[in-house]
Structure formats: C-alpha cells, structure tokens
Amino acid sequence: MNAFEYAMQMEIDGKKYYEEQATAMGDSVLKKIYDELANDEQRHYDIFKALLEGKAGDWEAGFNTTVLDTTKNIFQELKAKGENIGEFSADVKIAWEKARDIEDKAEKFYREQADKAEKADEKEMWLKISSEEHKHWVALDNVINFISHPNQWLEDAEWSRMGE
C-alpha cells in the first residue's frame, strides 16, 4: 500500500466515524461539526484518489475547510442563547477525544510524508493537507474543552479568537 492509498483509507475511516457520531448526536447543534468534518474527509479522499490516478488537477481547491469558523459560530450561538448547557456524558467526551486522535494521527502522517517528498509540489500538498488536519484538531480540542466545562467555557474569552 503506498502513501496515497494509506491516506485514502485514513480519510474514509475518518469520514465513516464522523458520520456515525453525527447520527448519534441527533439534533444537537454540535452535530454540525461532525457533518463538516465528514465532508472535509471526503474532499481529502477525492484529492488523494485523483493524485493516485495521475490526475493532479487543482488539488489546492480541495483545501478550504471552514470548520474553525463553524465551531466558533456554534459557540457564539450557544453563548447568545444564554442557556445553562448542563453536563455531557463521559461517552460524548470520549467520542470527541477519539475524533481528535484521528486528526492528530492524520496530521503526523501527512507531515512525515512531506518530509519524505522529493518534489516541491508534492511536499506542498502534504503540508497543506496536514495543516487542514491541524485545523480539525484545533476545532475538536475546543469542543472537548467545551464539553468538559460547558457554561464556564462559553464565558471564557479564549475561544473567541479561535482560527485567527
């Protein structure tokens, strides 16, 4: 299995996990984050598939995640409602932590591939996708912090600078 095939499998596995978690979230506003992550993973898969098939095309167009903005908007929406959020179950936190681990693993793998790349454009592609995965990680880390202390966290000004 070459690096593109391995990356494709990681992206499909991530997408499947995010879709399962989105379904489990029901109508929770946080479901939007899982939905966006699943869509991003599909775009990443499509990029790797095209590269594997020798259809380089415009792979940069596939790197436009808005997950940090989406996450920030969700937190702003929750804060504006001013409702007491309550506590989340340990299972919910574990699910988000697993998602963060998925992104961490992908980011590290893509950075390793960038280090091995001999061509400048290939190196750039691996670095761009690792950066995209890092944005996913940041969004997920913020969700985990929120889940740990929802009402306190919404009052904290730190999250409002997310993505800047």
C-alpha positions in Angstrom: 0.0 0.0 0.0 1.5 3.3 -1.0 1.1 6.6 0.9 -1.8 7.8 -1.2 -3.7 4.5 -0.7 -3.0 4.7 3.1 -4.1 8.3 3.2 -7.3 7.4 1.3 -8.1 4.7 3.8 -7.5 7.1 6.8 -9.8 9.7 5.2 -12.6 7.1 4.5 -12.3 5.7 8.1 -12.4 9.2 9.5 -15.5 10.1 7.4 -17.3 7.0 8.5 -16.5 7.7 12.1 -17.8 11.3 11.8 -20.9 10.2 10.1 -21.6 7.7 12.8 -21.1 10.3 15.5 -23.2 12.9 13.7 -26.1 10.4 13.7 -25.6 9.6 17.4 -25.7 13.4 18.2 -29.2 13.6 16.9 -30.3 17.2 16.7 -27.5 18.6 18.8 -26.0 21.8 17.4 -22.6 20.1 17.8 -23.7 17.7 15.1 -22.8 20.4 12.5 -19.1 20.0 13.4 -19.1 16.2 12.7 -21.0 16.8 9.5 -18.4 19.3 8.3 -15.5 17.1 9.3 -17.1 14.2 7.3 -17.4 16.4 4.2 -13.8 17.6 4.6 -12.6 14.0 4.8 -14.5 13.2 1.6 -12.7 16.1 -0.1 -9.4 14.8 1.1 -10.1 11.3 -0.1 -11.0 12.7 -3.5 -7.7 14.6 -3.7 -5.7 11.5 -2.9 -7.7 9.4 -5.3 -7.1 11.9 -8.1 -3.4 12.0 -7.3 -3.2 8.2 -7.2 -4.8 8.0 -10.6 -2.3 10.6 -12.0 -5.0 13.3 -12.3 -3.3 16.0 -10.2 -5.6 18.8 -11.4 -6.2 21.6 -9.0 -5.8 19.9 -5.6 -5.5 23.2 -3.8 -9.2 23.8 -4.4 -9.9 20.9 -2.0 -8.3 22.7 0.9 -10.9 25.1 2.2 -12.2 23.8 5.5 -14.3 26.2 7.4 -14.6 24.0 10.5 -12.9 26.6 12.8 -15.5 29.2 11.7 -18.3 26.8 12.1 -17.2 25.8 15.6 -16.7 29.4 16.6 -20.2 30.3 15.3 -21.8 27.4 17.2 -20.2 28.6 20.4 -21.3 32.2 19.7 -24.8 30.9 19.1 -24.8 28.9 22.4 -23.5 31.9 24.3 -26.1 34.2 22.8 -28.9 31.9 23.9 -27.5 32.2 27.5 -29.0 28.8 28.5 -27.5 26.6 31.1 -25.9 23.9 28.9 -25.6 21.2 31.6 -23.2 18.3 31.7 -22.3 15.9 28.9 -21.8 12.2 29.5 -18.4 10.6 29.6 -19.2 8.8 26.4 -19.7 12.0 24.5 -16.3 13.3 25.6 -14.7 10.0 24.7 -16.2 10.2 21.2 -14.8 13.7 20.6 -11.4 12.7 22.0 -11.3 9.8 19.6 -12.1 12.2 16.8 -9.2 14.5 17.9 -6.9 11.5 17.9 -7.9 10.6 14.4 -6.9 14.1 13.3 -3.7 14.0 15.2 -2.7 10.7 13.6 -3.5 12.1 10.1 -1.6 15.3 10.7 1.5 13.4 11.8 1.4 11.0 8.9 1.0 13.8 6.4 3.9 15.8 7.9 6.0 12.6 7.7 5.1 12.3 4.0 6.1 15.9 3.4 9.5 15.2 5.0 9.9 12.3 2.6 8.7 14.1 -0.5 11.3 14.7 -3.2 9.3 17.1 -5.4 8.4 20.6 -4.1 4.8 20.4 -5.3 4.3 17.0 -3.6 5.8 18.4 -0.4 3.5 21.4 -0.6 0.4 19.2 -1.0 1.3 17.0 2.1 1.9 20.2 4.1 -1.3 21.8 3.1 -3.4 18.7 4.0 -1.5 18.4 7.3 -2.4 22.0 8.0 -6.1 21.2 7.2 -6.0 18.3 9.6 -4.4 20.6 12.3 -7.4 22.9 11.9 -9.7 19.9 12.5 -7.6 19.1 15.6 -8.0 22.7 16.9 -11.7 22.6 16.4 -12.1 19.3 18.2 -9.8 20.3 21.0 -12.1 23.3 21.6 -15.2 21.1 21.6 -13.6 18.8 24.2 -12.7 21.8 26.4 -16.3 23.0 26.0 -17.8 19.6 26.9 -15.6 19.4 30.0 -16.9 22.7 31.4 -19.7 24.0 29.1 -21.0 27.0 30.9 -17.7 28.2 32.2 -16.0 27.7 28.9 -18.6 29.8 27.0 -17.8 32.7 29.3 -14.0 32.4 28.6 -12.8 34.8 26.0 -10.1 32.5 24.7 -12.3 30.5 22.3 -13.5 33.7 20.6 -10.0 34.1 18.9 -10.2 30.5 17.6 -8.9 30.3 14.0 -7.3 33.7 13.9 
